[in-house]
Every structure is written in C-alpha cells, then in structure tokens.
Amino acid sequence: MAVKNIESNEVHRGQKGGVTGCGFDTTEHPNHWVNTNDKINCDKYGCKN
Ligand SMILES: [Zn+2]
C-alpha cells in the first residue's frame, strides 16, 4: 500500500489516515494525501525498504 502527497508528488509507504513509513502523519493535512498504486519514491528510512 502506498500513499501520495499531492503537493510534493512523493509516494510513501502507508495509507491515507495513517502514518507513513518515514513518519508523516497523513491526518494533519488530509487533503494533501491520496491512496495510490504508484511506486514508492520516498527514499527515507521506513519507506524505501
Ligand atoms: Zn516516506
């Protein structure tokens, strides 16, 4: 499962309503996040692997 920040186009591990692999809380700006099937492109620890 992946979640994209539509402001930055970064795709993180996780899903809308939760916390990304690298620690972003998607509930803080819920309008910036969408669930996606895109490939994860965040290279921070927790998302990349
Ligand atoms: Zn990330």
mmCIF file of the protein (N, C-alpha, C, O) and its ligand, coordinates in Angstrom:
data_MODEL
# 
_entry.id   MODEL 
# 
loop_
_entity.id 
_entity.type 
_entity.pdbx_number_of_molecules 
1 polymer     1 
2 non-polymer 1 
# 
_entity_poly.entity_id                      1 
_entity_poly.type                           'polypeptide(L)' 
_entity_poly.nstd_linkage                   no 
_entity_poly.nstd_monomer                   no 
_entity_poly.pdbx_seq_one_letter_code       MAVKNIESNEVHRGQKGGVTGCGFDTTEHPNHWVNTNDKINCDKYGCKN 
_entity_poly.pdbx_seq_one_letter_code_can   MAVKNIESNEVHRGQKGGVTGCGFDTTEHPNHWVNTNDKINCDKYGCKN 
_entity_poly.pdbx_strand_id                 A 
# 
loop_
_entity_poly_seq.entity_id 
_entity_poly_seq.num 
_entity_poly_seq.mon_id 
_entity_poly_seq.hetero 
1 1  MET n 
1 2  ALA n 
1 3  VAL n 
1 4  LYS n 
1 5  ASN n 
1 6  ILE n 
1 7  GLU n 
1 8  SER n 
1 9  ASN n 
1 10 GLU n 
1 11 VAL n 
1 12 HIS n 
1 13 ARG n 
1 14 GLY n 
1 15 GLN n 
1 16 LYS n 
1 17 GLY n 
1 18 GLY n 
1 19 VAL n 
1 20 THR n 
1 21 GLY n 
1 22 CYS n 
1 23 GLY n 
1 24 PHE n 
1 25 ASP n 
1 26 THR n 
1 27 THR n 
1 28 GLU n 
1 29 HIS n 
1 30 PRO n 
1 31 ASN n 
1 32 HIS n 
1 33 TRP n 
1 34 VAL n 
1 35 ASN n 
1 36 THR n 
1 37 ASN n 
1 38 ASP n 
1 39 LYS n 
1 40 ILE n 
1 41 ASN n 
1 42 CYS n 
1 43 ASP n 
1 44 LYS n 
1 45 TYR n 
1 46 GLY n 
1 47 CYS n 
1 48 LYS n 
1 49 ASN n 
# 
loop_
_struct_asym.id 
_struct_asym.entity_id 
A 1 
B 2 
# 
loop_
_chem_comp.id 
_chem_comp.type 
_chem_comp.mon_nstd_flag 
ALA 'L-peptide linking' y 
ARG 'L-peptide linking' y 
ASN 'L-peptide linking' y 
ASP 'L-peptide linking' y 
CYS 'L-peptide linking' y 
GLN 'L-peptide linking' y 
GLU 'L-peptide linking' y 
GLY 'peptide linking'   y 
HIS 'L-peptide linking' y 
ILE 'L-peptide linking' y 
LYS 'L-peptide linking' y 
MET 'L-peptide linking' y 
PHE 'L-peptide linking' y 
PRO 'L-peptide linking' y 
SER 'L-peptide linking' y 
THR 'L-peptide linking' y 
TRP 'L-peptide linking' y 
TYR 'L-peptide linking' y 
VAL 'L-peptide linking' y 
ZN  non-polymer         . 
# 
_pdbx_entity_nonpoly.entity_id   2 
_pdbx_entity_nonpoly.name        ? 
_pdbx_entity_nonpoly.comp_id     ZN 
# 
_pdbx_nonpoly_scheme.asym_id         B 
_pdbx_nonpoly_scheme.entity_id       2 
_pdbx_nonpoly_scheme.mon_id          ZN 
_pdbx_nonpoly_scheme.ndb_seq_num     1 
_pdbx_nonpoly_scheme.pdb_seq_num     101 
_pdbx_nonpoly_scheme.auth_seq_num    101 
_pdbx_nonpoly_scheme.pdb_mon_id      ZN 
_pdbx_nonpoly_scheme.auth_mon_id     ZN 
_pdbx_nonpoly_scheme.pdb_strand_id   A 
_pdbx_nonpoly_scheme.pdb_ins_code    . 
# 
loop_
_atom_site.group_PDB 
_atom_site.id 
_atom_site.type_symbol 
_atom_site.label_atom_id 
_atom_site.label_alt_id 
_atom_site.label_comp_id 
_atom_site.label_asym_id 
_atom_site.label_entity_id 
_atom_site.label_seq_id 
_atom_site.pdbx_PDB_ins_code 
_atom_site.Cartn_x 
_atom_site.Cartn_y 
_atom_site.Cartn_z 
_atom_site.occupancy 
_atom_site.B_iso_or_equiv 
_atom_site.pdbx_formal_charge 
_atom_site.auth_seq_id 
_atom_site.auth_comp_id 
_atom_site.auth_asym_id 
_atom_site.auth_atom_id 
_atom_site.pdbx_PDB_model_num 
ATOM   1   N  N  . MET A 1 1  ? 0.860  -1.205 0.000  1.00 0.00 ? 1   MET A N  1 
ATOM   2   C  CA . MET A 1 1  ? 0.000  0.000  0.000  1.00 0.00 ? 1   MET A CA 1 
ATOM   3   C  C  . MET A 1 1  ? 0.885  1.239  0.000  1.00 0.00 ? 1   MET A C  1 
ATOM   4   O  O  . MET A 1 1  ? 1.913  1.289  0.676  1.00 0.00 ? 1   MET A O  1 
ATOM   5   N  N  . ALA A 1 2  ? 0.466  2.233  -0.769 1.00 0.00 ? 2   ALA A N  1 
ATOM   6   C  CA . ALA A 1 2  ? 1.248  3.467  -0.853 1.00 0.00 ? 2   ALA A CA 1 
ATOM   7   C  C  . ALA A 1 2  ? 0.309  4.665  -0.755 1.00 0.00 ? 2   ALA A C  1 
ATOM   8   O  O  . ALA A 1 2  ? -0.875 4.577  -1.079 1.00 0.00 ? 2   ALA A O  1 
ATOM   9   N  N  . VAL A 1 3  ? 0.849  5.751  -0.315 1.00 0.00 ? 3   VAL A N  1 
ATOM   10  C  CA . VAL A 1 3  ? 0.079  6.982  -0.183 1.00 0.00 ? 3   VAL A CA 1 
ATOM   11  C  C  . VAL A 1 3  ? 0.915  8.132  -0.739 1.00 0.00 ? 3   VAL A C  1 
ATOM   12  O  O  . VAL A 1 3  ? 2.102  8.259  -0.439 1.00 0.00 ? 3   VAL A O  1 
ATOM   13  N  N  . LYS A 1 4  ? 0.262  8.977  -1.565 1.00 0.00 ? 4   LYS A N  1 
ATOM   14  C  CA . LYS A 1 4  ? 0.978  10.064 -2.243 1.00 0.00 ? 4   LYS A CA 1 
ATOM   15  C  C  . LYS A 1 4  ? 0.609  11.403 -1.653 1.00 0.00 ? 4   LYS A C  1 
ATOM   16  O  O  . LYS A 1 4  ? -0.560 11.683 -1.389 1.00 0.00 ? 4   LYS A O  1 
ATOM   17  N  N  . ASN A 1 5  ? 1.637  12.243 -1.444 1.00 0.00 ? 5   ASN A N  1 
ATOM   18  C  CA . ASN A 1 5  ? 1.410  13.637 -1.089 1.00 0.00 ? 5   ASN A CA 1 
ATOM   19  C  C  . ASN A 1 5  ? 1.293  14.421 -2.396 1.00 0.00 ? 5   ASN A C  1 
ATOM   20  O  O  . ASN A 1 5  ? 2.274  14.548 -3.129 1.00 0.00 ? 5   ASN A O  1 
ATOM   21  N  N  . ILE A 1 6  ? 0.107  14.946 -2.693 1.00 0.00 ? 6   ILE A N  1 
ATOM   22  C  CA . ILE A 1 6  ? -0.138 15.584 -3.982 1.00 0.00 ? 6   ILE A CA 1 
ATOM   23  C  C  . ILE A 1 6  ? 0.549  16.933 -4.100 1.00 0.00 ? 6   ILE A C  1 
ATOM   24  O  O  . ILE A 1 6  ? 0.650  17.471 -5.203 1.00 0.00 ? 6   ILE A O  1 
ATOM   25  N  N  . GLU A 1 7  ? 1.024  17.494 -2.997 1.00 0.00 ? 7   GLU A N  1 
ATOM   26  C  CA . GLU A 1 7  ? 1.768  18.752 -3.044 1.00 0.00 ? 7   GLU A CA 1 
ATOM   27  C  C  . GLU A 1 7  ? 3.201  18.502 -3.523 1.00 0.00 ? 7   GLU A C  1 
ATOM   28  O  O  . GLU A 1 7  ? 3.732  19.267 -4.328 1.00 0.00 ? 7   GLU A O  1 
ATOM   29  N  N  . SER A 1 8  ? 3.812  17.446 -3.035 1.00 0.00 ? 8   SER A N  1 
ATOM   30  C  CA . SER A 1 8  ? 5.220  17.169 -3.337 1.00 0.00 ? 8   SER A CA 1 
ATOM   31  C  C  . SER A 1 8  ? 5.386  16.058 -4.364 1.00 0.00 ? 8   SER A C  1 
ATOM   32  O  O  . SER A 1 8  ? 6.482  15.853 -4.885 1.00 0.00 ? 8   SER A O  1 
ATOM   33  N  N  . ASN A 1 9  ? 4.293  15.332 -4.663 1.00 0.00 ? 9   ASN A N  1 
ATOM   34  C  CA . ASN A 1 9  ? 4.346  14.155 -5.539 1.00 0.00 ? 9   ASN A CA 1 
ATOM   35  C  C  . ASN A 1 9  ? 5.209  13.040 -4.973 1.00 0.00 ? 9   ASN A C  1 
ATOM   36  O  O  . ASN A 1 9  ? 5.639  12.156 -5.714 1.00 0.00 ? 9   ASN A O  1 
ATOM   37  N  N  . GLU A 1 10 ? 5.467  13.067 -3.684 1.00 0.00 ? 10  GLU A N  1 
ATOM   38  C  CA . GLU A 1 10 ? 6.208  11.981 -3.047 1.00 0.00 ? 10  GLU A CA 1 
ATOM   39  C  C  . GLU A 1 10 ? 5.246  10.852 -2.707 1.00 0.00 ? 10  GLU A C  1 
ATOM   40  O  O  . GLU A 1 10 ? 4.154  11.075 -2.185 1.00 0.00 ? 10  GLU A O  1 
ATOM   41  N  N  . VAL A 1 11 ? 5.676  9.642  -3.014 1.00 0.00 ? 11  VAL A N  1 
ATOM   42  C  CA . VAL A 1 11 ? 4.874  8.459  -2.726 1.00 0.00 ? 11  VAL A CA 1 
ATOM   43  C  C  . VAL A 1 11 ? 5.541  7.693  -1.582 1.00 0.00 ? 11  VAL A C  1 
ATOM   44  O  O  . VAL A 1 11 ? 6.700  7.289  -1.672 1.00 0.00 ? 11  VAL A O  1 
ATOM   45  N  N  . HIS A 1 12 ? 4.788  7.509  -0.522 1.00 0.00 ? 12  HIS A N  1 
ATOM   46  C  CA . HIS A 1 12 ? 5.316  6.898  0.693  1.00 0.00 ? 12  HIS A CA 1 
ATOM   47  C  C  . HIS A 1 12 ? 4.630  5.559  0.957  1.00 0.00 ? 12  HIS A C  1 
ATOM   48  O  O  . HIS A 1 12 ? 3.540  5.283  0.456  1.00 0.00 ? 12  HIS A O  1 
ATOM   49  N  N  . ARG A 1 13 ? 5.302  4.744  1.755  1.00 0.00 ? 13  ARG A N  1 
ATOM   50  C  CA . ARG A 1 13 ? 4.670  3.534  2.241  1.00 0.00 ? 13  ARG A CA 1 
ATOM   51  C  C  . ARG A 1 13 ? 3.608  3.925  3.276  1.00 0.00 ? 13  ARG A C  1 
ATOM   52  O  O  . ARG A 1 13 ? 3.855  4.762  4.145  1.00 0.00 ? 13  ARG A O  1 
ATOM   53  N  N  . GLY A 1 14 ? 2.449  3.323  3.174  1.00 0.00 ? 14  GLY A N  1 
ATOM   54  C  CA . GLY A 1 14 ? 1.392  3.610  4.146  1.00 0.00 ? 14  GLY A CA 1 
ATOM   55  C  C  . GLY A 1 14 ? 0.066  3.806  3.449  1.00 0.00 ? 14  GLY A C  1 
ATOM   56  O  O  . GLY A 1 14 ? -0.094 3.444  2.283  1.00 0.00 ? 14  GLY A O  1 
ATOM   57  N  N  . GLN A 1 15 ? -0.867 4.369  4.152  1.00 0.00 ? 15  GLN A N  1 
ATOM   58  C  CA . GLN A 1 15 ? -2.169 4.654  3.552  1.00 0.00 ? 15  GLN A CA 1 
ATOM   59  C  C  . GLN A 1 15 ? -2.777 5.883  4.204  1.00 0.00 ? 15  GLN A C  1 
ATOM   60  O  O  . GLN A 1 15 ? -2.440 6.253  5.328  1.00 0.00 ? 15  GLN A O  1 
ATOM   61  N  N  . LYS A 1 16 ? -3.699 6.515  3.446  1.00 0.00 ? 16  LYS A N  1 
ATOM   62  C  CA . LYS A 1 16 ? -4.383 7.709  3.920  1.00 0.00 ? 16  LYS A CA 1 
ATOM   63  C  C  . LYS A 1 16 ? -5.057 7.414  5.258  1.00 0.00 ? 16  LYS A C  1 
ATOM   64  O  O  . LYS A 1 16 ? -5.729 6.394  5.414  1.00 0.00 ? 16  LYS A O  1 
ATOM   65  N  N  . GLY A 1 17 ? -4.871 8.318  6.221  1.00 0.00 ? 17  GLY A N  1 
ATOM   66  C  CA . GLY A 1 17 ? -5.459 8.131  7.539  1.00 0.00 ? 17  GLY A CA 1 
ATOM   67  C  C  . GLY A 1 17 ? -4.491 7.544  8.544  1.00 0.00 ? 17  GLY A C  1 
ATOM   68  O  O  . GLY A 1 17 ? -4.796 7.428  9.731  1.00 0.00 ? 17  GLY A O  1 
ATOM   69  N  N  . GLY A 1 18 ? -3.298 7.167  8.041  1.00 0.00 ? 18  GLY A N  1 
ATOM   70  C  CA . GLY A 1 18 ? -2.293 6.593  8.940  1.00 0.00 ? 18  GLY A CA 1 
ATOM   71  C  C  . GLY A 1 18 ? -1.013 7.404  8.908  1.00 0.00 ? 18  GLY A C  1 
ATOM   72  O  O  . GLY A 1 18 ? -0.988 8.545  8.447  1.00 0.00 ? 18  GLY A O  1 
ATOM   73  N  N  . VAL A 1 19 ? 0.046  6.794  9.407  1.00 0.00 ? 19  VAL A N  1 
ATOM   74  C  CA . VAL A 1 19 ? 1.361  7.415  9.412  1.00 0.00 ? 19  VAL A CA 1 
ATOM   75  C  C  . VAL A 1 19 ? 2.207  6.725  8.349  1.00 0.00 ? 19  VAL A C  1 
ATOM   76  O  O  . VAL A 1 19 ? 2.190  5.499  8.241  1.00 0.00 ? 19  VAL A O  1 
ATOM   77  N  N  . THR A 1 20 ? 2.953  7.511  7.557  1.00 0.00 ? 20  THR A N  1 
ATOM   78  C  CA . THR A 1 20 ? 3.785  6.904  6.514  1.00 0.00 ? 20  THR A CA 1 
ATOM   79  C  C  . THR A 1 20 ? 4.958  6.157  7.143  1.00 0.00 ? 20  THR A C  1 
ATOM   80  O  O  . THR A 1 20 ? 5.259  6.328  8.324  1.00 0.00 ? 20  THR A O  1 
ATOM   81  N  N  . GLY A 1 21 ? 5.611  5.330  6.335  1.00 0.00 ? 21  GLY A N  1 
ATOM   82  C  CA . GLY A 1 21 ? 6.770  4.583  6.807  1.00 0.00 ? 21  GLY A CA 1 
ATOM   83  C  C  . GLY A 1 21 ? 7.842  5.476  7.397  1.00 0.00 ? 21  GLY A C  1 
ATOM   84  O  O  . GLY A 1 21 ? 8.538  5.084  8.333  1.00 0.00 ? 21  GLY A O  1 
ATOM   85  N  N  . CYS A 1 22 ? 7.977  6.680  6.850  1.00 0.00 ? 22  CYS A N  1 
ATOM   86  C  CA . CYS A 1 22 ? 9.020  7.595  7.320  1.00 0.00 ? 22  CYS A CA 1 
ATOM   87  C  C  . CYS A 1 22 ? 8.509  8.558  8.388  1.00 0.00 ? 22  CYS A C  1 
ATOM   88  O  O  . CYS A 1 22 ? 9.264  9.397  8.879  1.00 0.00 ? 22  CYS A O  1 
ATOM   89  N  N  . GLY A 1 23 ? 7.227  8.442  8.751  1.00 0.00 ? 23  GLY A N  1 
ATOM   90  C  CA . GLY A 1 23 ? 6.771  9.186  9.925  1.00 0.00 ? 23  GLY A CA 1 
ATOM   91  C  C  . GLY A 1 23 ? 5.839  10.360 9.692  1.00 0.00 ? 23  GLY A C  1 
ATOM   92  O  O  . GLY A 1 23 ? 5.469  11.031 10.656 1.00 0.00 ? 23  GLY A O  1 
ATOM   93  N  N  . PHE A 1 24 ? 5.435  10.647 8.430  1.00 0.00 ? 24  PHE A N  1 
ATOM   94  C  CA . PHE A 1 24 ? 4.465  11.713 8.224  1.00 0.00 ? 24  PHE A CA 1 
ATOM   95  C  C  . PHE A 1 24 ? 3.080  11.257 8.698  1.00 0.00 ? 24  PHE A C  1 
ATOM   96  O  O  . PHE A 1 24 ? 2.657  10.136 8.414  1.00 0.00 ? 24  PHE A O  1 
ATOM   97  N  N  . ASP A 1 25 ? 2.394  12.122 9.410  1.00 0.00 ? 25  ASP A N  1 
ATOM   98  C  CA . ASP A 1 25 ? 1.028  11.836 9.852  1.00 0.00 ? 25  ASP A CA 1 
ATOM   99  C  C  . ASP A 1 25 ? 0.064  12.385 8.801  1.00 0.00 ? 25  ASP A C  1 
ATOM   100 O  O  . ASP A 1 25 ? -0.081 13.598 8.650  1.00 0.00 ? 25  ASP A O  1 
ATOM   101 N  N  . THR A 1 26 ? -0.591 11.479 8.080  1.00 0.00 ? 26  THR A N  1 
ATOM   102 C  CA . THR A 1 26 ? -1.457 11.918 6.969  1.00 0.00 ? 26  THR A CA 1 
ATOM   103 C  C  . THR A 1 26 ? -2.762 12.525 7.453  1.00 0.00 ? 26  THR A C  1 
ATOM   104 O  O  . THR A 1 26 ? -3.541 13.045 6.653  1.00 0.00 ? 26  THR A O  1 
ATOM   105 N  N  . THR A 1 27 ? -3.006 12.465 8.749  1.00 0.00 ? 27  THR A N  1 
ATOM   106 C  CA . THR A 1 27 ? -4.238 13.087 9.262  1.00 0.00 ? 27  THR A CA 1 
ATOM   107 C  C  . THR A 1 27 ? -4.063 14.581 9.519  1.00 0.00 ? 27  THR A C  1 
ATOM   108 O  O  . THR A 1 27 ? -5.041 15.285 9.769  1.00 0.00 ? 27  THR A O  1 
ATOM   109 N  N  . GLU A 1 28 ? -2.797 15.079 9.458  1.00 0.00 ? 28  GLU A N  1 
ATOM   110 C  CA . GLU A 1 28 ? -2.581 16.500 9.741  1.00 0.00 ? 28  GLU A CA 1 
ATOM   111 C  C  . GLU A 1 28 ? -3.042 17.383 8.582  1.00 0.00 ? 28  GLU A C  1 
ATOM   112 O  O  . GLU A 1 28 ? -3.612 18.452 8.802  1.00 0.00 ? 28  GLU A O  1 
ATOM   113 N  N  . HIS A 1 29 ? -2.797 16.939 7.351  1.00 0.00 ? 29  HIS A N  1 
ATOM   114 C  CA . HIS A 1 29 ? -3.265 17.665 6.162  1.00 0.00 ? 29  HIS A CA 1 
ATOM   115 C  C  . HIS A 1 29 ? -3.929 16.649 5.234  1.00 0.00 ? 29  HIS A C  1 
ATOM   116 O  O  . HIS A 1 29 ? -3.398 16.339 4.168  1.00 0.00 ? 29  HIS A O  1 
ATOM   117 N  N  . PRO A 1 30 ? -5.089 16.133 5.640  1.00 0.00 ? 30  PRO A N  1 
ATOM   118 C  CA . PRO A 1 30 ? -5.692 15.009 4.898  1.00 0.00 ? 30  PRO A CA 1 
ATOM   119 C  C  . PRO A 1 30 ? -5.975 15.323 3.438  1.00 0.00 ? 30  PRO A C  1 
ATOM   120 O  O  . PRO A 1 30 ? -6.058 14.405 2.622  1.00 0.00 ? 30  PRO A O  1 
ATOM   121 N  N  . ASN A 1 31 ? -6.127 16.605 3.086  1.00 0.00 ? 31  ASN A N  1 
ATOM   122 C  CA . ASN A 1 31 ? -6.407 16.955 1.696  1.00 0.00 ? 31  ASN A CA 1 
ATOM   123 C  C  . ASN A 1 31 ? -5.163 16.874 0.825  1.00 0.00 ? 31  ASN A C  1 
ATOM   124 O  O  . ASN A 1 31 ? -5.262 17.000 -0.396 1.00 0.00 ? 31  ASN A O  1 
ATOM   125 N  N  . HIS A 1 32 ? -4.003 16.670 1.418  1.00 0.00 ? 32  HIS A N  1 
ATOM   126 C  CA . HIS A 1 32 ? -2.760 16.551 0.652  1.00 0.00 ? 32  HIS A CA 1 
ATOM   127 C  C  . HIS A 1 32 ? -2.425 15.111 0.290  1.00 0.00 ? 32  HIS A C  1 
ATOM   128 O  O  . HIS A 1 32 ? -1.456 14.867 -0.429 1.00 0.00 ? 32  HIS A O  1 
ATOM   129 N  N  . TRP A 1 33 ? -3.212 14.152 0.777  1.00 0.00 ? 33  TRP A N  1 
ATOM   130 C  CA . TRP A 1 33 ? -2.829 12.739 0.676  1.00 0.00 ? 33  TRP A CA 1 
ATOM   131 C  C  . TRP A 1 33 ? -3.887 11.941 -0.060 1.00 0.00 ? 33  TRP A C  1 
ATOM   132 O  O  . TRP A 1 33 ? -5.085 12.108 0.167  1.00 0.00 ? 33  TRP A O  1 
ATOM   133 N  N  . VAL A 1 34 ? -3.426 11.071 -0.945 1.00 0.00 ? 34  VAL A N  1 
ATOM   134 C  CA . VAL A 1 34 ? -4.327 10.137 -1.628 1.00 0.00 ? 34  VAL A CA 1 
ATOM   135 C  C  . VAL A 1 34 ? -3.673 8.749  -1.642 1.00 0.00 ? 34  VAL A C  1 
ATOM   136 O  O  . VAL A 1 34 ? -2.459 8.619  -1.801 1.00 0.00 ? 34  VAL A O  1 
ATOM   137 N  N  . ASN A 1 35 ? -4.500 7.729  -1.474 1.00 0.00 ? 35  ASN A N  1 
ATOM   138 C  CA . ASN A 1 35 ? -4.012 6.368  -1.670 1.00 0.00 ? 35  ASN A CA 1 
ATOM   139 C  C  . ASN A 1 35 ? -3.678 6.179  -3.135 1.00 0.00 ? 35  ASN A C  1 
ATOM   140 O  O  . ASN A 1 35 ? -4.361 6.723  -4.002 1.00 0.00 ? 35  ASN A O  1 
ATOM   141 N  N  . THR A 1 36 ? -2.638 5.416  -3.421 1.00 0.00 ? 36  THR A N  1 
ATOM   142 C  CA . THR A 1 36 ? -2.193 5.245  -4.794 1.00 0.00 ? 36  THR A CA 1 
ATOM   143 C  C  . THR A 1 36 ? -1.570 3.870  -4.987 1.00 0.00 ? 36  THR A C  1 
ATOM   144 O  O  . THR A 1 36 ? -1.144 3.227  -4.027 1.00 0.00 ? 36  THR A O  1 
ATOM   145 N  N  . ASN A 1 37 ? -1.524 3.435  -6.224 1.00 0.00 ? 37  ASN A N  1 
ATOM   146 C  CA . ASN A 1 37 ? -0.769 2.233  -6.582 1.00 0.00 ? 37  ASN A CA 1 
ATOM   147 C  C  . ASN A 1 37 ? 0.573  2.598  -7.194 1.00 0.00 ? 37  ASN A C  1 
ATOM   148 O  O  . ASN A 1 37 ? 1.294  1.727  -7.680 1.00 0.00 ? 37  ASN A O  1 
ATOM   149 N  N  . ASP A 1 38 ? 0.915  3.891  -7.172 1.00 0.00 ? 38  ASP A N  1 
ATOM   150 C  CA . ASP A 1 38 ? 2.194  4.318  -7.727 1.00 0.00 ? 38  ASP A CA 1 
ATOM   151 C  C  . ASP A 1 38 ? 3.351  3.678  -6.949 1.00 0.00 ? 38  ASP A C  1 
ATOM   152 O  O  . ASP A 1 38 ? 3.196  3.252  -5.804 1.00 0.00 ? 38  ASP A O  1 
ATOM   153 N  N  . LYS A 1 39 ? 4.505  3.626  -7.604 1.00 0.00 ? 39  LYS A N  1 
ATOM   154 C  CA . LYS A 1 39 ? 5.708  3.098  -6.958 1.00 0.00 ? 39  LYS A CA 1 
ATOM   155 C  C  . LYS A 1 39 ? 6.169  4.083  -5.891 1.00 0.00 ? 39  LYS A C  1 
ATOM   156 O  O  . LYS A 1 39 ? 6.150  5.294  -6.109 1.00 0.00 ? 39  LYS A O  1 
ATOM   157 N  N  . ILE A 1 40 ? 6.582  3.565  -4.740 1.00 0.00 ? 40  ILE A N  1 
ATOM   158 C  CA . ILE A 1 40 ? 7.092  4.422  -3.666 1.00 0.00 ? 40  ILE A CA 1 
ATOM   159 C  C  . ILE A 1 40 ? 8.377  5.098  -4.131 1.00 0.00 ? 40  ILE A C  1 
ATOM   160 O  O  . ILE A 1 40 ? 9.309  4.425  -4.572 1.00 0.00 ? 40  ILE A O  1 
ATOM   161 N  N  . ASN A 1 41 ? 8.430  6.430  -4.034 1.00 0.00 ? 41  ASN A N  1 
ATOM   162 C  CA . ASN A 1 41 ? 9.636  7.152  -4.459 1.00 0.00 ? 41  ASN A CA 1 
ATOM   163 C  C  . ASN A 1 41 ? 10.289 7.902  -3.305 1.00 0.00 ? 41  ASN A C  1 
ATOM   164 O  O  . ASN A 1 41 ? 11.296 8.582  -3.498 1.00 0.00 ? 41  ASN A O  1 
ATOM   165 N  N  . CYS A 1 42 ? 9.729  7.785  -2.119 1.00 0.00 ? 42  CYS A N  1 
ATOM   166 C  CA . CYS A 1 42 ? 10.371 8.367  -0.941 1.00 0.00 ? 42  CYS A CA 1 
ATOM   167 C  C  . CYS A 1 42 ? 11.581 7.524  -0.590 1.00 0.00 ? 42  CYS A C  1 
ATOM   168 O  O  . CYS A 1 42 ? 11.488 6.299  -0.512 1.00 0.00 ? 42  CYS A O  1 
ATOM   169 N  N  . ASP A 1 43 ? 12.726 8.179  -0.377 1.00 0.00 ? 43  ASP A N  1 
ATOM   170 C  CA . ASP A 1 43 ? 13.935 7.400  -0.071 1.00 0.00 ? 43  ASP A CA 1 
ATOM   171 C  C  . ASP A 1 43 ? 14.321 7.464  1.400  1.00 0.00 ? 43  ASP A C  1 
ATOM   172 O  O  . ASP A 1 43 ? 15.435 7.101  1.779  1.00 0.00 ? 43  ASP A O  1 
ATOM   173 N  N  . LYS A 1 44 ? 13.387 7.931  2.224  1.00 0.00 ? 44  LYS A N  1 
ATOM   174 C  CA . LYS A 1 44 ? 13.699 7.986  3.656  1.00 0.00 ? 44  LYS A CA 1 
ATOM   175 C  C  . LYS A 1 44 ? 13.541 6.599  4.291  1.00 0.00 ? 44  LYS A C  1 
ATOM   176 O  O  . LYS A 1 44 ? 12.797 5.748  3.803  1.00 0.00 ? 44  LYS A O  1 
ATOM   177 N  N  . TYR A 1 45 ? 14.258 6.409  5.378  1.00 0.00 ? 45  TYR A N  1 
ATOM   178 C  CA . TYR A 1 45 ? 14.183 5.139  6.099  1.00 0.00 ? 45  TYR A CA 1 
ATOM   179 C  C  . TYR A 1 45 ? 12.736 4.866  6.504  1.00 0.00 ? 45  TYR A C  1 
ATOM   180 O  O  . TYR A 1 45 ? 12.048 5.745  7.021  1.00 0.00 ? 45  TYR A O  1 
ATOM   181 N  N  . GLY A 1 46 ? 12.293 3.649  6.266  1.00 0.00 ? 46  GLY A N  1 
ATOM   182 C  CA . GLY A 1 46 ? 10.932 3.289  6.628  1.00 0.00 ? 46  GLY A CA 1 
ATOM   183 C  C  . GLY A 1 46 ? 10.013 3.226  5.431  1.00 0.00 ? 46  GLY A C  1 
ATOM   184 O  O  . GLY A 1 46 ? 9.039  2.474  5.443  1.00 0.00 ? 46  GLY A O  1 
ATOM   185 N  N  . CYS A 1 47 ? 10.299 3.998  4.397  1.00 0.00 ? 47  CYS A N  1 
ATOM   186 C  CA . CYS A 1 47 ? 9.531  3.946  3.153  1.00 0.00 ? 47  CYS A CA 1 
ATOM   187 C  C  . CYS A 1 47 ? 10.269 3.156  2.083  1.00 0.00 ? 47  CYS A C  1 
ATOM   188 O  O  . CYS A 1 47 ? 9.671  2.350  1.371  1.00 0.00 ? 47  CYS A O  1 
ATOM   189 N  N  . LYS A 1 48 ? 11.570 3.392  1.974  1.00 0.00 ? 48  LYS A N  1 
ATOM   190 C  CA . LYS A 1 48 ? 12.339 2.821  0.886  1.00 0.00 ? 48  LYS A CA 1 
ATOM   191 C  C  . LYS A 1 48 ? 12.400 1.293  0.996  1.00 0.00 ? 48  LYS A C  1 
ATOM   192 O  O  . LYS A 1 48 ? 12.309 0.592  -0.011 1.00 0.00 ? 48  LYS A O  1 
ATOM   193 N  N  . ASN A 1 49 ? 12.553 0.786  2.215  1.00 0.00 ? 49  ASN A N  1 
ATOM   194 C  CA . ASN A 1 49 ? 12.678 -0.656 2.412  1.00 0.00 ? 49  ASN A CA 1 
ATOM   195 C  C  . ASN A 1 49 ? 11.604 -1.172 3.362  1.00 0.00 ? 49  ASN A C  1 
ATOM   196 O  O  . ASN A 1 49 ? 11.554 -2.369 3.645  1.00 0.00 ? 49  ASN A O  1 
HETATM 197 ZN ZN . ZN  B 2 .  ? 8.276  8.462  3.167  1.00 0.00 2 101 ZN  A ZN 1 
# 
